Every structure is written in C-alpha cells, then in structure tokens.
Amino acid sequence: MKKITMVLLALFVMFILRAQQVLTKSQHAVQETVINAFAALSNRDSVSLKGYCTDDIALYEYGMVWNLDSLITKAIVLNTATDFRRINTFDFISTTVNKNTAWVTYNLQSEIVSNGQQRLLQWLETVVLVRERKRWKIQLLHSSLIKRN
C-alpha cells in the first residue's frame, strides 16, 4: 500500500510540474507585449497601440484583412460609447521564440460593456511578433471567434 501511495504521489507531482511551464525572459516579454497591446486597445489609446505593433501589421478578423488604421478606426475612433469598458483574460497555450521572431497562441476572453449592453466574447488567436530595436512588436494576428454572448 505504501508503494502504491508513493507511485501515485510521484505521478501527481510529475503531472503538476509538467502543467506549469516556466517561461523564459523572452517568452514572458512576448506575452506581455500581447497583453499590453490589448490593454491599449481597451483603453482606446491609439498611440500606445501603435507602439506594440509593426507599421505593416496584418490582422485577420471576421474573414477580413485589417491593417493598423482599420483596427484603430473600428475599435477606437468609431467606439464613442461613454460607458465603454473591456476586460481581457488570456489563457496562453504556447509561446515560441526563435531569435528575432516569436509566435504565441492563446485563448482570449473579453467582457465588453458598451452602450449599456454587456457582451462576453471568446477567441482563439495566434500572433506573430518580431523584435525591433530590442522590443517585441506584433506583425500578424489571426483571430477565430469561438463564442459570442
């Protein structure tokens, strides 16, 4: 009985340790760039948003291809609701860094309040980032809408 308990405990510890991925400094910086870009979007701050994106960013959203100007127009300029609030929650699936290129896949859940209505949206997204002047910047974002309430 003692041997079985020890084996089960060892398997449990191995499972827990495997589930908790330790991020490198670069992986953490990549994830922070994504989080901060969405925070800028949530705050309707186009200046900060531009700082987290390359000039030639491509966004694949809802079957359309957007550039940075389209994103700013649709998400910031046309977003005039005085009660607007967006809270983003990320569940990172994988983060890979290879020299000056990185890609990250995550589930994004956003709670959005606008014009008195509350919505909950969920996406599966993949982002490609490049390092420019020692800073990670988003160059490509592909988004698949999973659920909209």
Secondary structure in CASP SS format (residue, H / E / C, confidence):
PFRMAT SS
TARGET T0000
AUTHOR 0000-0000-0000
METHOD secondary structure of the structure
MODEL  1
M C 1.00
K H 1.00
K H 1.00
I H 1.00
T H 1.00
M H 1.00
V H 1.00
L H 1.00
L H 1.00
A H 1.00
L H 1.00
F H 1.00
V H 1.00
M H 1.00
F H 1.00
I H 1.00
L H 1.00
R H 1.00
A H 1.00
Q C 1.00
Q C 1.00
V C 1.00
L C 1.00
T C 1.00
K H 1.00
S H 1.00
Q H 1.00
H H 1.00
A H 1.00
V H 1.00
Q H 1.00
E H 1.00
T H 1.00
V H 1.00
I H 1.00
N H 1.00
A H 1.00
F H 1.00
A H 1.00
A H 1.00
L H 1.00
S H 1.00
N C 1.00
R C 1.00
D C 1.00
S H 1.00
V H 1.00
S H 1.00
L H 1.00
K H 1.00
G H 1.00
Y C 1.00
C E 1.00
T E 1.00
D E 1.00
D E 1.00
I E 1.00
A E 1.00
L E 1.00
Y E 1.00
E E 1.00
Y C 1.00
G C 1.00
M E 1.00
V E 1.00
W E 1.00
N C 1.00
L H 1.00
D H 1.00
S H 1.00
L H 1.00
I H 1.00
T H 1.00
K H 1.00
A H 1.00
I H 1.00
V H 1.00
L C 1.00
N C 1.00
T C 1.00
A C 1.00
T C 1.00
D C 1.00
F C 1.00
R E 1.00
R E 1.00
I E 1.00
N E 1.00
T E 1.00
F E 1.00
D E 1.00
F E 1.00
I E 1.00
S E 1.00
T E 1.00
T E 1.00
V E 1.00
N E 1.00
K C 1.00
N C 1.00
T E 1.00
A E 1.00
W E 1.00
V E 1.00
T E 1.00
Y E 1.00
N E 1.00
L E 1.00
Q E 1.00
S E 1.00
E E 1.00
I E 1.00
V E 1.00
S E 1.00
N C 1.00
G C 1.00
Q E 1.00
Q E 1.00
R E 1.00
L E 1.00
L E 1.00
Q E 1.00
W E 1.00
L E 1.00
E E 1.00
T E 1.00
V E 1.00
V E 1.00
L E 1.00
V E 1.00
R E 1.00
E E 1.00
R C 1.00
K C 1.00
R E 1.00
W E 1.00
K E 1.00
I E 1.00
Q E 1.00
L E 1.00
L E 1.00
H E 1.00
S E 1.00
S E 1.00
L E 1.00
I E 1.00
K E 1.00
R E 1.00
N C 1.00
END
